[in-house]
Structures are given as structure tokens and as C-alpha cells.
Amino acid sequence: MDHNMPDFIPPESRVFHIDRECYIVYLGNELGDIRPFLRIGNSPVLTNEIHKEISTVVITDNHVGNPLLEILNVPKYHSRYLGDTNVVETMKRFFESFALPTDELTDYHRVKDGEKRYMVWFYSSGNINLRYDDQVVFDLHKREKQDKHFVRVFEEAKAEYYRNPFRYIKQDFSDAGLILTGGNAFWCEAGELLSITAHQGFMRDLIDSGIDPDLIGSCISDLTYDDINSPDAYTYICLLKRHRHRRNKLRVFTADSELQRKLKHLFPVRGSTPSTLEIVDMADTRKGSFQESVISRQKNGWRIHHAGLPDVLFDGDIDEGLSVNAAKKTVRYRSGMTDVSFSIPDGYPVKFIASSIQEDQIVNKYVNYMLTCIKDNILPEEAESISVLGDCFQAFRDGVKQAAV
């Protein structure tokens, strides 16, 4: 059996795409090479055997993969972490917050091995190039697009949102309300969304419902060290990445702020970019505010109080008010002798109104909204027919009301 290495390995054959945001690159040229692999990004599917063969981990400013996983990797594997000046300093503070060693963090703008066969280039744009024998083996920005990294997928989904003629706009969420979609729960108010629970796929669920996920300006998160390797932890990291990309803050309500304070090191103030995380500590009996609502942590869930409305409790039962079950998309209302439950259509915004309202007002509002959406997507000469349709509908409804009287 021939155990010799081929004389030439094509550049593309040196890169192994392990997971959506994880790559292993072979940098050796002989069978006896020691730890000849380099890693970019990470994945929970990597085995111990693979980790032990990796000598270098390239870290990037946009944190390819889930940077929380490195907290689990550092104590077990002794790889060198290689990055540009800013990201190395960022990761150093992050590692130190977990009392992890930082000796292996290495700051290089351009790195060569002993034989000068491979080089890693770091660019101010955030891109990295890995070259082997003067051939580009890996280009991060190209792979982000090709392999659909979260930051790229979000941009594509946002473009899809703008193409939707029936999409909701910020003004549609001016009043206090609720959205349940795909097991996720969102409270809306003053044109902003508060993410109560966000699981994998939340972005797609919102986009499919015609809702802009960039309206999420605040969220609730109770991540702990035990959750680092969970799907929800990765989802939360993706939400932070998106806010970092847009140079926006994400306000986080949490009853366990320890991990959040450490995560804040990953998204620091840098130039004109603010710190991405704004932490609202909700431990014990503390309360926080979201627009005109007051948020508190109860033993059985998160509670929202809004003047003029019943209190709302998520993922628990409340004796007086609304109990919301995001997974089942149901709401239960209890008050005195009243106890009723109802389902909410997936992705359909429900508006709460702190006063009595006539049925006519609700019907007129949504009929006019529907007709406006249709008019925006037809030819001008067809718009007159839509106006006539609206008048006919109004006349029909008035006739039904008179007949009922």
C-alpha cells in the first residue's frame, strides 16, 4: 500500500468544511507532520481526536462560529489562537473573565511558518486570507457568502423582507402587543420588539410573517455556563452579531447576569461602535422598563405590566391576567370568574388596547390596510376598481347592521 503524500495538493482540497461556520485546513505536506491542521470558526460536532490535531485557531473580529465554545476548548486543548491586534485583546479579556490562560493568544498581522509556506493575512475590512505556497486556500468573505454564514443569511432575508408587499412596518407596532411564531414570543411597543424567547430559526419565522427582525432592540436571556453548548446560546450569539454588524445596542434583561457580563467583553466599544450589550440586571425582585411597560422576573416566568392592560406572564400561569404559552401559541385570560383560552395565529401581531373600542373601528382599520397594500402593487388604472370594492364592502356591512337592527 502506498502511504506517500501526493506531490501536489490542490488548494481547495486542503479545506474541510465541517459545519456552517467551521473549517479545518490542512497545512502539512508529509504524513509525519505534527498537528498539521488549522481551524477557523468552531462547531460542537468536532471530536476530541480532531481537536488534538489542530495546532492553530484563527480568531476573527466578527467571531465566526460560536465564541462561547472556545471556553470549553481552551482548558482541554493547547492550540495557539491567532488574530489581529483588536480581536486578540478582546479574546484576552474574555478568557481572563473565565480565569482561563491567555499565553496562547498571539497577535500577528501576517504570520509565516518556519518554511514560509503558509501565511494568514488580516484585513481592516474584517476579511482574512489564508495562503499556502502563494495560493489562496481560504477567503473568509467568499466563504461567508458561499456557505451562508448567519451574517450573510440575515442580509439575504432582510432583502426578501423588503420585497414583501404585505410586510409590516415599524408604525404597525406602535401599540402594546404580542407576536407568537415558531415557538418564539415577542412583545411589541413603540415600534420596537422585545424578544421573550428566541430559538433557532426566529429570523426566518419573523421574515415569513412579514416582520422585520431588526426591530428587536431588547431581549430576555437567562443563559448560564451550563447553556454554552446549547442551540439557544448560539441563537443568542447570532442576535448579538447582528446588532454588532449594525452598530446597535442590544438591551438584555436577565436574572443571571454573570455570563452576560463576560460576554460583554466580546463586543466592546471600538471607535464609533458602542458596546453591543446593555445589561439590565433583574436578579431578586428588581424590575426593568421596556418603553412604557415594566418587566419583572417571577418564579414561574417573565411578567409584563402595562398601565390599562391585564398583566401578561410568559410560560407560566397567572391568577389575574394573561398567561402566554409560546410553544402552543395560546393565551389564557383569567379574571374573577372568567377563565378563557384562545389560540393566536402564527406570526399574526395581536394589539392590546387599553380602552373599549367599537367593532366598526377594528373592521375599518384592517379593511383599509388591506386595500392600501393591494393598491401599492397594481397598475394605477386598476386602483379605481379597488376603491369601488372598498365602497361596496362598506355599504354591504352597513346593510347587514341595519338588517340586524
C-alpha positions in Angstrom: 0.0 0.0 0.0 1.3 3.4 -1.0 1.5 5.8 2.1 3.3 8.6 0.2 1.7 12.0 0.0 0.9 13.4 -3.4 3.4 15.9 -4.8 0.7 18.5 -5.2 -2.5 19.1 -3.2 -5.0 21.5 -4.8 -5.8 24.5 -2.6 -9.5 23.6 -2.4 -8.6 20.1 -1.2 -6.9 21.5 1.9 -10.1 23.0 3.3 -12.6 20.8 5.1 -16.0 22.4 5.7 -17.1 20.8 9.0 -20.1 22.9 9.9 -21.8 26.0 8.6 -19.2 28.3 10.3 -16.4 25.9 10.9 -13.4 25.0 8.7 -10.4 22.8 9.2 -7.4 23.5 6.9 -4.6 21.0 6.3 -1.2 22.8 6.2 1.1 19.8 6.1 3.0 18.1 3.3 4.2 14.9 4.9 2.5 12.1 6.8 4.7 12.6 9.8 3.7 16.3 10.3 2.7 17.0 13.9 -0.6 18.7 14.4 -0.8 20.0 10.8 -4.3 21.5 11.0 -5.6 25.0 11.4 -9.2 25.8 12.5 -11.4 28.8 11.5 -14.7 29.1 13.4 -15.9 26.2 15.5 -18.7 23.6 15.9 -20.0 21.4 18.7 -19.6 18.4 16.4 -15.8 18.4 16.4 -14.5 15.4 18.2 -11.6 15.2 20.7 -9.5 13.4 18.0 -9.9 16.3 15.6 -9.2 19.0 18.2 -5.9 17.3 19.2 -4.6 17.6 15.6 -5.2 21.3 15.5 -2.2 23.5 16.2 -3.7 26.9 15.4 -7.1 28.5 15.7 -7.7 31.7 13.7 -9.9 34.2 15.6 -11.8 36.9 13.7 -13.4 40.2 14.6 -16.8 39.0 13.6 -16.5 35.8 15.7 -17.1 33.1 13.1 -19.0 30.3 14.8 -19.9 30.4 18.5 -17.1 32.1 20.5 -18.7 30.6 23.7 -17.5 27.2 22.6 -13.9 28.3 23.0 -14.5 28.5 26.7 -14.9 24.7 26.6 -12.0 24.2 24.2 -9.2 26.2 25.9 -8.8 24.0 29.1 -8.7 20.8 27.1 -6.6 21.6 24.0 -3.5 23.6 23.8 -3.8 25.3 20.4 -2.4 28.7 19.5 -5.0 31.4 19.0 -4.0 33.7 16.2 -5.7 37.0 15.4 -5.4 40.7 14.6 -4.5 43.2 17.4 -8.0 44.2 18.4 -9.5 40.7 18.4 -6.6 39.3 20.4 -7.1 41.9 23.1 -10.8 41.2 23.0 -10.4 37.5 23.4 -7.8 38.0 26.1 -10.2 39.9 28.3 -12.9 37.3 27.5 -10.7 34.4 28.5 -9.5 36.2 31.7 -13.1 36.7 32.8 -13.3 32.9 32.9 -9.9 32.6 34.6 -8.5 30.8 31.5 -4.9 31.0 30.4 -4.1 33.6 27.7 -0.5 32.6 26.9 -1.6 31.0 23.6 -3.2 34.2 22.3 -0.9 35.5 19.6 -1.1 38.9 17.8 0.0 38.8 14.2 -0.9 40.8 11.1 1.0 38.4 9.0 2.2 35.0 10.1 4.6 32.6 8.4 5.6 29.1 9.4 9.2 28.0 9.7 9.4 27.1 6.0 7.4 30.2 5.0 4.9 28.0 3.2 1.7 29.4 4.6 0.6 32.9 5.6 -2.5 34.4 7.2 -3.5 37.9 6.2 -5.8 40.0 8.3 -7.6 42.9 6.6 -9.2 46.0 8.1 -12.5 45.0 6.4 -12.6 42.0 8.7 -11.7 39.6 6.0 -8.9 37.0 6.3 -6.9 35.2 3.6 -5.0 32.0 4.2 -2.3 31.4 1.6 -0.3 28.2 1.0 2.6 28.3 -1.4 1.4 31.7 -2.6 -2.1 30.3 -3.5 -5.2 31.5 -1.7 -6.6 28.5 0.2 -9.3 30.3 2.1 -11.1 33.6 1.8 -13.4 34.4 4.7 -15.8 36.8 2.9 -16.2 34.4 0.0 -16.9 31.5 2.3 -19.4 33.6 4.3 -21.5 34.1 1.2 -20.9 30.7 -0.3 -21.6 28.7 2.9 -24.4 31.0 4.2 -23.0 32.3 7.4 -25.5 33.9 9.7 -24.5 37.4 8.9 -25.0 36.8 5.2 -28.2 34.9 5.6 -29.6 37.7 7.6 -28.8 40.2 4.8 -30.4 38.0 2.2 -33.5 37.5 4.4 -33.7 41.3 5.0 -33.7 41.8 1.2 -36.6 39.3 1.0 -38.5 41.2 3.7 -38.3 44.4 1.7 -39.6 42.6 -1.4 -42.7 41.5 0.5 -45.6 44.0 -0.5 -47.6 42.9 2.6 -44.8 43.4 5.1 -45.4 45.2 8.4 -43.6 48.4 9.1 -42.4 49.9 12.3 -45.5 52.0 12.9 -47.6 48.9 12.9 -46.1 48.0 16.3 -46.7 51.4 18.0 -49.2 50.0 20.4 -48.5 47.3 23.0 -49.0 43.9 21.5 -47.9 40.3 21.2 -46.4 38.1 18.4 -46.1 34.3 18.7 -44.3 32.5 15.9 -42.4 29.2 15.6 -42.3 28.8 19.4 -40.9 32.3 19.8 -42.6 35.1 21.7 -42.2 38.8 21.2 -43.7 41.8 23.0 -44.1 44.9 20.8 -44.4 48.5 21.8 -43.4 51.9 20.4 -42.2 50.3 17.2 -39.7 48.0 19.0 -39.8 44.3 19.6 -38.8 42.7 22.9 -37.7 39.1 22.4 -39.1 37.0 25.2 -37.9 33.7 23.8 -35.9 33.3 20.6 -35.0 29.9 19.4 -33.1 28.8 16.3 -34.9 30.0 13.2 -36.5 33.0 14.8 -35.3 35.3 12.0 -36.9 33.1 9.3 -40.1 32.9 11.3 -40.4 36.7 11.5 -39.5 37.3 7.9 -42.0 34.7 6.7 -44.6 36.6 8.8 -43.7 39.9 7.1 -42.0 41.2 10.3 -38.6 42.9 10.3 -36.3 41.1 12.9 -34.2 44.2 13.1 -37.0 45.7 15.2 -35.7 43.6 18.0 -33.9 46.1 20.3 -34.2 44.3 23.6 -34.4 40.7 24.7 -34.7 38.5 27.8 -31.9 36.0 28.3 -31.1 33.7 31.3 -28.1 31.9 29.8 -25.7 30.3 32.2 -22.4 28.4 31.9 -24.3 25.2 31.6 -26.1 26.5 28.4 -22.9 27.4 26.5 -23.2 24.4 24.1 -26.9 24.8 23.6 -28.7 25.8 20.4 -30.3 28.8 22.2 -26.9 30.0 23.2 -25.8 30.0 19.5 -29.1 31.8 18.6 -28.4 34.5 21.2 -24.8 34.9 19.9 -26.2 35.4 16.4 -28.5 38.1 17.6 -25.6 39.9 19.2 -23.6 39.5 16.0 -26.4 41.2 14.0 -26.5 44.1 16.4 -22.8 44.4 16.2 -22.9 44.4 12.5 -25.4 47.3 12.5 -23.5 49.1 15.3 -26.6 49.0 17.6 -27.0 48.1 21.2 -29.0 45.1 22.4 -30.6 45.7 25.8 -30.7 42.4 27.7 -32.9 41.7 30.7 -31.5 38.9 32.8 -31.9 37.3 36.2 -28.5 35.8 35.9 -26.0 38.4 34.7 -22.7 36.6 35.3 -22.4 35.1 31.8 -23.7 38.3 30.2 -21.1 40.4 31.8 -18.4 38.1 30.5 -19.9 38.1 27.0 -19.8 41.9 27.0 -16.0 41.6 26.6 -16.6 40.1 23.2 -18.4 43.1 21.9 -16.7 46.2 23.4 -16.6 49.8 22.5 -14.4 50.2 19.4 -14.1 53.6 17.7 -17.6 54.8 16.8 -19.1 51.4 17.5 -20.7 51.3 21.0 -20.6 48.3 23.3 -23.2 45.9 21.9 -24.5 44.6 25.2 -26.5 46.7 27.6 -27.3 44.6 30.6 -30.3 45.1 32.9 -29.8 43.0 36.0 -33.2 41.6 37.1 -31.9 39.4 40.0 -34.0 39.1 43.1 -37.0 41.4 43.0 -35.6 44.0 40.6 -37.7 45.4 37.8 -36.8 46.9 34.4 -38.6 49.0 31.9 -39.3 48.5 28.3 -40.9 51.5 26.7 -44.0 52.1 28.9 -44.0 48.6 30.3 -42.5 47.2 33.5 -40.7 43.8 33.4 -40.2 41.5 36.3 -38.9 38.0 36.9 -41.4 35.8 38.7 -40.8 32.2 40.0 -42.9 30.8 37.1 -41.9 33.1 34.2 -41.4 36.7 33.0 -44.1 39.2 33.7 -45.0 42.4 31.8 -47.1 45.1 33.4 -48.6 47.8 31.2 -50.9 50.5 32.5 -54.5 49.9 31.5 -53.9 46.3 30.4 -54.0 42.9 32.3 -50.6 41.7 33.4 -49.0 39.3 31.0 -47.0 36.2 32.1 -44.9 34.2 29.7 -44.5 30.4 30.0 -46.4 30.2 33.3 -49.9 30.6 34.8 -51.2 33.8 36.4 -54.3 34.0 38.5 -55.3 37.5 37.3 -54.3 38.4 33.8 -52.9 36.8 30.6 -50.8 33.6 30.6 -48.9 33.1 27.3 -47.7 29.7 26.1 -45.3 30.4 23.2 -44.8 26.8 22.2 -48.6 26.1 21.9 -49.4 29.7 20.6 -52.1 30.0 23.2 -53.2 32.8 25.6 -55.3 32.2 28.7 -57.2 35.1 30.3 -58.3 34.8 34.0 -60.1 37.5 35.9 -62.5 36.7 38.7 -64.9 34.1 37.4 -63.7 34.5 33.9 -61.3 31.8 32.5 -61.0 31.6 28.8 -58.2 30.4 26.4 -57.7 31.1 22.8 -55.1 30.4 20.1 -53.1 33.1 18.2 -52.4 32.5 14.5 -48.7 32.0 13.9 -46.9 35.3 13.2 -50.0 37.4 13.5 -49.5 40.5 15.6 -52.1 41.0 18.3 -52.6 44.5 19.5 -53.8 45.2 23.1 -55.9 48.3 23.5 -56.3 49.8 27.0 -59.9 51.0 26.4 -63.1 49.9 25.0 -63.3 50.0 21.2 -66.1 49.8 18.7 -66.1 46.8 16.3 -66.5 49.2 13.4 -63.2 50.8 14.2 -61.4 47.4 14.0 -63.0 46.4 10.8 -62.4 49.7 9.1 -58.7 49.7 10.2 -57.9 46.3 8.7 -60.0 46.6 5.6 -58.4 50.0 4.8 -54.9 48.5 5.5 -55.6 45.5 3.2 -56.9 47.7 0.3 -53.8 50.0 0.7 -51.5 47.1 0.4 -53.3 45.9 -2.8 -53.2 49.4 -4.3 -49.4 49.6 -3.9 -48.9 46.6 -6.1 -51.3 47.1 -9.0 -51.5 49.4 -12.0 -52.9 52.9 -11.5 -55.9 52.2 -13.7 -56.7 49.2 -11.5 -56.7 51.2 -8.4 -60.2 52.7 -9.1 -61.7 49.2 -9.0 -60.2 48.7 -5.6 -61.7 51.9 -4.3 -65.1 50.8 -5.6 -64.6 47.4 -3.9 -63.9 49.2 -0.6 -67.1 51.3 -1.0 -69.1 48.2 -1.8 -67.8 46.4 1.2 -68.7 49.3 3.4 -72.2 49.5 2.0 -72.7 45.8 2.4 -71.5 45.9 6.1 -73.8 48.9 6.8 -76.7 47.0 5.2 -76.1 43.9 7.4 -76.1 46.1 10.5 -79.4 47.8 9.6 -81.0 44.4 8.9 -79.8 43.1 12.3 -81.5 46.1 14.0 
